[in-house]
Amino acid sequence: MISLYQGFALSYTWDDEVMWVRDDTWSSPLEQPSAFVCRHPDGREVDVHVVRESLDGTVETLWNVPYPFTAAGLSATAVVDGHEVRWFSRDVQQQAHTGYELPSHHPQDIRLLDEPV
């Protein structure tokens, strides 16, 4: 596993969904996965799905997605390690966890979406 940040390491890519992308502005000439999971030894996970947002606000998913995706779906924010980040809205996260057999820990993650913040 590749060490990424504060103990998190690349765990796996979503092979059935992923597109491999490369952008000339990156420091690496290698293609990178657009949907992957990083895991910490303590069990925490970060599930990353890359999107491209154009200047007019249009959002393009860089993985195969069977439902419509809009800029409003990327409207939620959170603070991670002191940095504000955008993430998928509660509705998009719930929609994204339907239509397939969920890994054992995902149903608990979905229940947490319904808890007040």
Residue pairs with C-beta under 8 A, 6 or more apart in sequence:
1 9
1 10
1 11
2 9
2 10
3 9
4 10
4 38
5 38
6 40
6 81
7 40
7 41
7 42
8 38
8 39
8 40
8 44
8 46
9 38
9 39
9 40
10 36
10 37
10 38
11 36
11 37
11 38
11 39
11 45
12 36
12 37
13 33
13 35
13 36
13 37
14 33
14 35
14 36
14 37
14 49
14 63
16 64
17 35
17 63
17 64
17 65
18 33
18 34
18 35
18 36
18 63
19 33
19 34
19 35
19 62
19 63
19 64
20 31
20 32
20 33
20 34
21 31
21 32
21 34
21 50
21 62
22 29
22 30
22 31
22 32
26 32
34 49
34 50
34 62
34 63
35 48
35 49
35 50
35 62
35 63
36 48
37 45
37 46
37 47
37 48
38 45
38 46
38 48
39 45
39 46
45 105
49 61
49 62
49 63
49 88
50 62
50 63
51 59
51 60
51 61
51 62
51 69
51 74
52 59
52 60
52 62
53 59
53 60
53 71
53 74
54 60
57 71
58 71
59 69
59 70
59 71
59 73
59 74
61 69
65 96
66 99
67 95
67 96
69 92
72 89
73 88
73 89
73 91
73 92
74 86
74 87
74 88
74 89
74 92
75 86
75 89
76 86
76 87
76 88
76 89
76 90
77 84
77 85
77 86
77 87
78 84
78 85
78 87
79 85
88 96
90 113
93 110
93 113
94 110
94 113
97 106
97 109
97 110
102 110
